[in-house]
Amino acid sequence: MEPFDLAVVGGGAAGFMTAITAAENGVKRIIILEGTSKLMEKVRISGGGRCNVTNATWIPKELVENYPRGGIQLLESFNRFAPGDVYDWFEKKGLKLKIEKDLRVFPVSNSSSDVIDCLRKSALSKNVEILTKFFVKEISKTPDNIFNIFSIKKEKVTSKNIILSTGGNPSGYKLAQNLGHNIVKPLPSLFTFSTKEPNLDECSGVSVKGIDIEIKLNTKTFQNRGDLLITHWGFSGPAVLKLSSIAARELYNQKYKFNLIIKWSALSYEELKEKVNYLRLNKGKVNLINSRPLPKLTKRLWIFLLNKVGIDKEKKWADLLADEREKMINILKRDKYIISGKGPFGEEFVTSGGVKINEVNFKSMESLICPGLFFSGEVLDVDGITGGFNFQHCWTSGWIAGIAVSKLNH
C-alpha cells in the first residue's frame, strides 16, 4: 500500500488541527492514529465539559506571558496564528463562540461536544482517515525516508511524514526519544493545594475574588493574584492553579511541601488599622461576627479566621483588646498555611516537560534531529496557565505544522 503523506499520532486537539490544516492546503493522504477508542477526550472534559477553546488575549506579546515555559519561542508562532485567528477559524466552520468577562472563550452552546463535532466533521469532509484503538508502540525510519508505524497489536502504517500530537501521554515521549530527541522530565503543572489546617473544611465552597497569594522557597518568591476557592482538601481556583504552574518545577523539588501566604486584603497595615478602629468607634455594640472589616470575606471565612487567631466571635467591637486588633490585622495581611501536597487531581491535567524545544524548528514544528518528524501540542516542553492558553498552543502549533507539511508536499 502506498505510504500516507502524513500520519498524525494522537487524536486530540493538536492532532486534528494539524490534519485539517494540512488537508485544506493540499495534502492528499492523511491518517489520524488514536490509541484509545475515544477521540479528543481532553477537549470533551475540559472547562467542566464546556471546552475553554482559547483566551481573548489578542496581542501575542501579552499572550506569551501566560506560558511559564516556552513563551519566548511561541512569540513568532502566535504572530502567525493567534487567538483571533482561532476564533475566526471556528466561526467560519460554523461553531459560534463567545468571550466571557475573564477573557476565556467558549462555544455559545457551552458544550465541548460541539467543538469535537466541528473538528471531526472538518477532518472527514477533507477525507482525513481516522483510526481509533491504534496505540503506536514503535516508529522506525527506512533508508528512503519512509516512517514505519507499528501498533501494540503489530498492525503497520507507513507515511512520508509523521507528527507526534500525543499530549502528556508518556508513550509520546518514548517515541520521540527513540527518534533521537531529549525529554525534559514531565511534571504536573496545574494542580490544587492540600492542607491539614484544622477546621478549614468548614469553609469548603467559599470563593474570594482578587486575592494575592505567595510562595517563598529558599531565595525565590512566587506570587499571583486571582480568585481563590476553598475546598474540602485545601485551596483551588485560578489564583492557585496559575501559581502551581509558575512554580511547578520548584514545588516538585520541594515534594509539594511548602508555606502558602494568603493576603486577604491588599490594604496597607495603616488602612486596615483605620477600618478596625472605625468599627470599634461606630459599631462598638455589634458582635464581631455581624460586622466584617472586609465585606468580600464571607461570614463563614470571617468566623474561621477569628477562631484561627483565638478571638471570640461573639465579642463586641468595642471590647476588642489591642493585641487582638494586632492579630486580626496581621492575619488579614499575611495568613500562613502549611501545604502538605497536591490536591486529589490536576484540574486541567496539564504537564510541564516534554520534548526539548531547542530541538524543534518553531517556524515549521519540524524536528531538527529527524527530518519528516513534526510535533504539535503538549508533547513539547511548553505549557500555559489555566484559561484556554494550552488549547491555544495546540491550535497554533498544529496549524503551523499542517502548513509546513503542505509546503513539503508541493
C-alpha positions in Angstrom: 0.0 0.0 0.0 1.2 3.5 -0.9 2.5 5.4 2.2 0.4 8.2 3.6 1.6 11.8 3.1 1.0 12.5 6.8 0.4 10.2 9.8 -0.8 12.0 12.9 -0.1 10.1 16.1 -2.7 11.3 18.7 -6.4 12.1 18.0 -6.6 15.2 20.2 -6.9 19.0 19.6 -3.4 19.5 18.2 -3.5 16.4 16.0 -6.9 17.3 14.5 -5.8 20.9 13.8 -2.6 19.6 12.1 -4.6 17.1 9.9 -7.3 19.6 8.9 -4.8 22.4 8.1 -2.6 20.0 6.0 -5.7 18.7 4.2 -7.1 22.1 3.5 -3.7 23.1 2.0 -3.5 20.2 -0.5 -2.0 17.3 1.4 -3.9 14.3 0.0 -3.5 11.2 2.1 -3.7 11.8 5.9 -4.4 9.4 8.7 -5.0 10.1 12.4 -4.0 7.3 14.7 -5.6 7.4 18.1 -4.6 4.8 20.8 -7.9 4.8 22.7 -11.5 4.3 21.5 -12.3 7.9 22.1 -11.2 11.0 20.1 -10.4 14.3 21.7 -11.2 13.1 25.2 -9.4 16.1 26.8 -11.4 18.5 24.7 -14.6 16.8 26.0 -13.8 17.1 29.7 -12.0 20.5 29.6 -13.6 23.5 31.2 -16.1 21.4 33.0 -17.5 20.0 29.8 -17.7 23.4 28.1 -14.3 23.5 26.5 -12.3 26.7 27.0 -11.3 27.0 23.3 -8.8 29.9 23.7 -8.3 33.2 25.5 -9.2 36.6 24.1 -5.7 38.0 24.8 -5.3 39.2 21.2 -1.8 40.7 21.4 0.9 38.0 21.0 3.4 39.9 23.3 0.8 39.8 26.1 -0.3 36.2 25.3 3.2 34.7 25.8 3.3 36.0 29.4 0.8 33.2 30.2 3.3 30.4 29.4 5.8 29.7 32.2 7.7 27.5 29.8 8.2 28.1 26.0 6.9 31.6 25.9 9.7 33.3 24.0 9.8 30.6 21.3 6.0 31.0 20.9 6.1 34.7 20.2 6.7 34.2 16.4 4.2 31.3 16.3 1.5 33.5 17.8 2.3 36.3 15.4 1.3 33.8 12.6 -1.7 32.2 14.2 -3.1 34.0 17.3 -6.3 33.7 19.4 -8.1 36.0 16.9 -7.3 33.6 14.1 -8.5 30.6 16.1 -11.7 32.5 16.8 -12.3 33.1 13.1 -11.3 29.6 12.2 -14.0 28.0 14.3 -16.6 30.6 13.4 -16.1 30.1 9.7 -16.6 26.4 10.3 -20.0 27.1 11.9 -19.1 27.0 15.6 -20.3 30.1 17.3 -18.0 31.3 20.1 -18.4 33.8 23.0 -15.9 35.7 25.2 -16.6 35.7 28.9 -15.7 38.5 31.3 -12.4 36.9 32.3 -11.5 36.7 28.5 -11.9 32.9 28.3 -13.5 31.8 25.1 -16.2 29.1 25.0 -18.7 27.8 22.5 -22.0 29.7 22.7 -23.7 26.3 23.3 -21.4 25.7 26.4 -20.9 22.2 25.1 -17.5 20.7 24.3 -19.1 18.1 22.1 -19.8 20.9 19.6 -16.1 21.6 19.4 -15.4 17.9 18.9 -18.1 17.6 16.2 -16.7 20.7 14.4 -13.2 19.2 14.3 -14.3 15.7 13.4 -16.6 16.9 10.5 -13.9 19.2 9.2 -11.4 16.3 9.1 -13.8 13.9 7.5 -15.0 16.4 4.9 -11.4 16.6 3.7 -11.1 12.8 3.5 -8.8 12.5 6.5 -8.8 8.9 7.6 -9.3 8.3 11.4 -8.2 5.1 13.1 -9.0 4.5 16.8 -7.6 1.8 19.1 -4.3 2.1 17.1 -1.9 2.5 20.0 1.5 3.3 18.5 4.2 1.2 20.0 7.1 1.8 17.7 8.2 4.1 14.8 11.2 3.4 12.6 12.5 5.2 9.5 13.6 3.4 6.4 16.7 4.4 4.3 14.4 6.0 1.8 12.9 8.2 4.5 9.5 6.4 5.0 8.2 6.0 8.5 7.0 2.6 9.6 4.5 2.9 12.4 3.6 -0.2 14.4 0.7 -0.6 16.8 0.8 -2.6 20.0 -1.2 -5.3 18.1 1.6 -5.4 15.4 -0.5 -3.5 12.8 1.5 -1.4 10.4 1.0 2.0 8.8 3.6 3.8 6.6 3.9 7.5 6.0 6.2 10.1 4.4 5.8 12.5 7.3 4.7 12.0 10.8 3.5 14.3 13.6 3.5 13.4 17.3 0.5 15.1 18.9 0.3 12.7 21.9 -0.3 15.3 24.6 1.1 14.4 28.0 1.0 10.7 27.4 4.3 9.0 28.3 4.1 6.9 25.1 4.7 10.1 23.0 7.8 11.0 24.9 9.2 7.4 24.4 8.5 7.6 20.7 10.3 11.0 20.4 13.2 9.6 22.5 13.6 6.6 20.2 13.8 9.0 17.2 16.7 10.9 18.8 15.0 13.5 21.0 15.7 14.5 24.6 12.9 14.8 27.0 12.6 17.3 29.9 11.2 15.3 32.7 7.4 15.7 32.7 5.9 17.1 35.9 2.4 18.1 37.0 1.8 21.8 36.1 -1.8 22.7 37.0 -2.8 21.4 40.5 -4.6 22.4 43.6 -3.0 22.6 47.1 -3.8 20.3 50.1 -3.5 21.4 53.7 -4.3 19.8 57.0 -5.3 23.2 58.5 -7.8 22.4 61.3 -11.5 23.5 60.5 -10.7 24.9 57.1 -13.1 22.4 55.6 -15.9 24.3 57.3 -15.3 27.0 54.6 -15.4 24.5 51.7 -17.1 26.2 48.7 -16.2 29.7 49.8 -14.7 31.8 47.0 -13.0 35.2 47.3 -12.2 37.4 44.3 -8.9 39.1 43.5 -6.7 37.7 46.3 -2.9 37.9 46.4 -1.1 34.7 47.2 2.6 33.9 47.6 5.0 31.1 48.0 8.6 31.6 49.3 11.1 28.9 48.5 14.7 29.5 49.6 15.7 32.6 47.7 12.7 32.6 45.2 9.3 34.2 45.7 6.4 33.3 43.5 3.3 35.5 43.6 -0.1 35.7 41.8 -3.4 37.5 42.1 -6.7 35.9 41.3 -9.8 34.3 42.5 -9.3 31.8 45.4 -11.6 28.8 46.1 -11.5 26.9 49.4 -12.2 23.2 49.0 -12.6 20.3 51.4 -8.9 19.4 50.9 -7.4 22.9 50.7 -7.2 25.6 48.1 -8.1 25.8 44.4 -9.3 28.4 41.9 -7.5 30.4 39.2 -5.1 32.0 41.7 -3.8 28.7 42.9 -3.7 26.9 39.5 -1.7 29.8 37.9 0.8 29.8 40.9 1.2 26.0 40.7 2.1 26.4 37.0 4.6 29.2 37.5 6.3 27.3 40.4 5.8 23.8 39.0 9.5 22.6 39.0 10.4 24.2 42.3 7.3 22.7 44.0 8.2 19.3 42.6 11.7 19.6 44.1 10.1 20.5 47.5 7.9 17.4 47.2 4.9 19.7 47.3 5.6 20.7 50.9 5.7 24.5 51.4 4.2 27.5 53.1 1.4 29.4 51.3 0.8 33.0 52.3 -2.7 34.4 51.6 -3.2 38.2 51.7 -6.9 38.6 52.4 -6.6 42.3 51.9 -4.5 44.5 49.6 -4.8 47.4 52.1 -1.8 48.6 54.0 -1.3 47.9 57.7 -2.4 51.6 58.5 -5.5 51.3 56.3 -6.6 48.1 58.0 -6.0 49.7 61.4 -8.2 52.6 60.4 -11.0 50.2 59.4 -10.8 48.2 62.6 -10.8 51.5 64.7 -13.8 52.8 62.7 -15.8 49.6 63.6 -14.7 50.0 67.3 -15.9 53.6 67.4 -19.0 53.3 65.2 -20.2 49.7 65.6 -18.9 49.2 69.2 -22.1 47.3 70.3 -22.1 45.0 67.4 -20.6 41.5 67.7 -17.5 40.8 65.6 -19.5 38.0 63.8 -22.0 40.5 62.5 -19.7 43.2 61.1 -16.7 42.4 59.0 -13.9 44.9 58.2 -13.7 43.4 54.7 -17.1 42.8 53.2 -15.7 40.5 50.5 -14.9 37.9 53.2 -17.9 35.6 53.7 -19.3 35.1 57.2 -18.0 31.5 57.3 -14.5 32.6 56.4 -14.5 35.5 58.8 -15.5 33.2 61.7 -12.8 30.7 60.7 -10.1 33.5 60.7 -11.3 34.8 64.1 -11.1 31.2 65.5 -7.7 30.7 64.0 -6.2 33.7 65.9 -8.2 32.8 69.1 -10.7 35.8 69.1 -14.2 35.2 70.4 -16.6 35.8 67.5 -19.3 36.9 69.9 -17.1 39.7 71.3 -18.3 43.3 70.8 -16.1 45.5 68.6 -15.7 48.0 71.5 -14.3 45.3 73.7 -11.5 44.3 71.3 -8.1 44.4 73.0 -5.0 46.0 71.5 -3.2 42.6 71.0 -6.4 41.1 69.4 -6.6 44.1 67.0 -3.0 43.4 66.1 -3.7 39.7 65.5 -6.7 40.5 63.3 -4.8 42.9 61.1 -1.8 40.5 60.8 -4.0 37.6 59.7 -5.8 39.7 57.1 -2.4 40.9 55.8 -0.4 37.6 55.8 -2.3 34.4 56.6 0.0 31.4 56.6 -0.9 27.8 55.6 1.3 24.7 55.6 0.7 22.9 52.3 1.2 19.1 52.6 0.8 18.1 49.0 -1.0 18.4 45.7 -4.8 18.2 45.6 -6.6 15.0 44.6 -6.5 15.8 40.9 -4.9 18.3 38.5 -7.8 20.5 37.3 -6.8 20.5 33.7 -4.4 17.6 33.6 -1.5 19.6 32.2 2.1 18.6 32.4 5.2 20.8 32.3 8.1 19.0 30.4 8.2 17.1 27.2 10.3 17.3 24.0 13.1 19.8 24.4 12.1 22.9 22.5 15.6 23.8 21.3 15.4 20.5 19.2 12.4 21.8 17.2 12.2 24.4 14.5 9.2 26.6 15.7 8.8 28.0 12.1 7.6 24.6 10.9 7.3 22.5 14.1 9.7 20.0 12.4 12.3 18.1 14.3 15.9 19.4 13.9 17.1 15.9 14.6 14.8 13.7 12.4 13.6 15.2 9.1 9.9 14.5 8.4 9.1 14.3 12.1 6.9 17.1 13.4 5.4 18.0 16.8 2.3 19.8 18.0 0.7 20.4 21.3 1.5 19.3 24.8 4.1 16.7 23.8 6.5 19.7 23.7 8.0 21.3 26.8 5.5 24.2 26.6 2.7 24.8 29.0 0.3 27.6 29.7 -1.6 28.6 32.8 -5.3 27.9 33.1 -7.7 29.9 30.9 -7.6 28.5 27.4 -3.8 29.0 26.9 -2.9 25.3 26.5 -5.5 24.8 23.8 -4.3 28.0 22.0 -0.8 26.4 21.9 -2.4 23.2 20.4 -4.2 25.1 17.7 -1.2 27.3 16.8 1.5 24.5 16.7 -1.0 22.2 14.9 -1.7 24.9 12.3 2.0 25.7 11.7 2.9 22.0 11.4 0.0 21.5 8.9 1.1 24.4 6.7 4.7 23.2 6.8 3.8 19.6 5.7 1.7 21.1 2.9 4.7 23.0 1.6 6.8 19.8 1.6 4.2 18.1 -0.5 4.2 20.8 -3.1 
